[in-house]
Amino acid sequence: MATGDSLPRAHGGAVISARFKLEPEDFEVEEIPGFEPSGNGEHAWLEVEKRGANTEWVAARLAEFAGVPPSAVGFAGLKDRQALTRQAFTVQLPGQADPDWSALAVPGVRVLSATRHARKLKRGALRGNRFRIRLREITGDRDAVPARLERIAAHGVPNYFGEQRFGRDGGNLELARALFAGRRLGRAQRGFALSAARAEIFNAAAAARVAEGSWDQPLDGEVWMLEGSHSVFGPEPWSEALAGRLASGDIHPTGPMWGRGELRSEGAARALERDVAATHADLAAGLEAAGLAQERRALRLPVGALDWAWEGDDMLLLAFELGPGSFATAVLRELCEWS
């Protein structure tokens, strides 16, 4: 499985070791909304804080409390279970008043505010996430931490999928292989399996680019993604204009989210991606047979608003912002090893 220490680091080896997620409060996540609720409509818009609970489980509890089917609840993204997180949910209540959300009695879950909105909240409808991460019991070269974090802030990190995408002990990848061998899965399990298979191939392609030093540089035949969007363009001849946009963070090189159809990349980029897919032939063939189309994902992940502070000699508090669909562990792994 292309996760964890099997993936090469871009900025050198880890400079410290630490304990991570000893308590949910060690990993705080707050959504950065892509828009504000309209203030009226048939959907309740809830700001919810959850501790030690996963997003889909909370959505089901909100549906039960409101007396609506689970399909009436929307959210923009899945948040870690072992964390303290704040995110938005919508609950469709056509022609109904809001229940008393303060009476929701679910351990670890609080409705912080409620208003109204015209539409169901869809997956991906957020600008990003804000993280506050506490690393404990730190050992290693404390003096090297500022320089490493400054480098991360200046250059970003490889946009690897985190281990959460693969499930406990890589179980989602095993589900994918079972699915491709003919096993029938429920809708949710099928989605997890397909996402894991795609992530495995992308991580392997990203790792190959990191190993050769091209994860943040162009290859011949490169496809580019615009920062802050999923829009892609290219290939096109390398130019001073592209070099300036790459240096400023306006565009990023991309890797494959595998599926049916021709790769958009050409030349050296396509050759690398085909070689990677050949080493994961069962997953690539399964994704194609499942009908997913070829897509792209940025190889470089910008790290915004990065700040840090020591809390005593062996505890470090990190704060930063990432775009949607990215993983905080991609940032941590460029700094430390953890358990």
Stockholm file with secondary structure:
# STOCKHOLM 1.0

chainA/1-339         MATGDSLPRAHGGAVISARFKLEPEDFEVEEIPGFEPSGNGEHAWLEVEKRGANTEWVAARLAEFAGVPPSAVGFAGLKDRQALTRQAFTVQLPGQADPDWSALAVPGVRVLSATRHARKLKRGALRGNRFRIRLREITGDRDAVPARLERIAAHGVPNYFGEQRFGRDGGNLELARALFAGRRLGRAQRGFALSAARAEIFNAAAAARVAEGSWDQPLDGEVWMLEGSHSVFGPEPWSEALAGRLASGDIHPTGPMWGRGELRSEGAARALERDVAATHADLAAGLEAAGLAQERRALRLPVGALDWAWEGDDMLLLAFELGPGSFATAVLRELCEWS
#=GR chainA/1-339 SS CCCGGGSCCSSCSCSEEEEECSSGGGEEEEEEESSCCCSCSSEEEEEEEEESCCHHHHHHHHHHHHTCCGGGEEESCCCCSSSEEEEEEEEECTTCCCCCGGGCCCTTEEEEEEEEESSCCCTTCEEEEEEEEEEEEEEECGGGHHHHHHHHHHHCEECCCCGGGGCGGGHHHHHHHHHHTTCCCCHHHHHHHHHHHHHHHHHHHHHHHHHTTCTTSCCTTCCEEETTSCCEECCCCCCHHHHHHHHHTSEEEEEEECCBSCCSCCHHHHHHHHHHHHHTHHHHHHHHHTTCBCEEEESEECCEEEEEEECSSSCEEEEEEECTTCCHHHHHTTTEEEC
#=GC SS_cons         CCCGGGSCCSSCSCSEEEEECSSGGGEEEEEEESSCCCSCSSEEEEEEEEESCCHHHHHHHHHHHHTCCGGGEEESCCCCSSSEEEEEEEEECTTCCCCCGGGCCCTTEEEEEEEEESSCCCTTCEEEEEEEEEEEEEEECGGGHHHHHHHHHHHCEECCCCGGGGCGGGHHHHHHHHHHTTCCCCHHHHHHHHHHHHHHHHHHHHHHHHHTTCTTSCCTTCCEEETTSCCEECCCCCCHHHHHHHHHTSEEEEEEECCBSCCSCCHHHHHHHHHHHHHTHHHHHHHHHTTCBCEEEESEECCEEEEEEECSSSCEEEEEEECTTCCHHHHHTTTEEEC
//
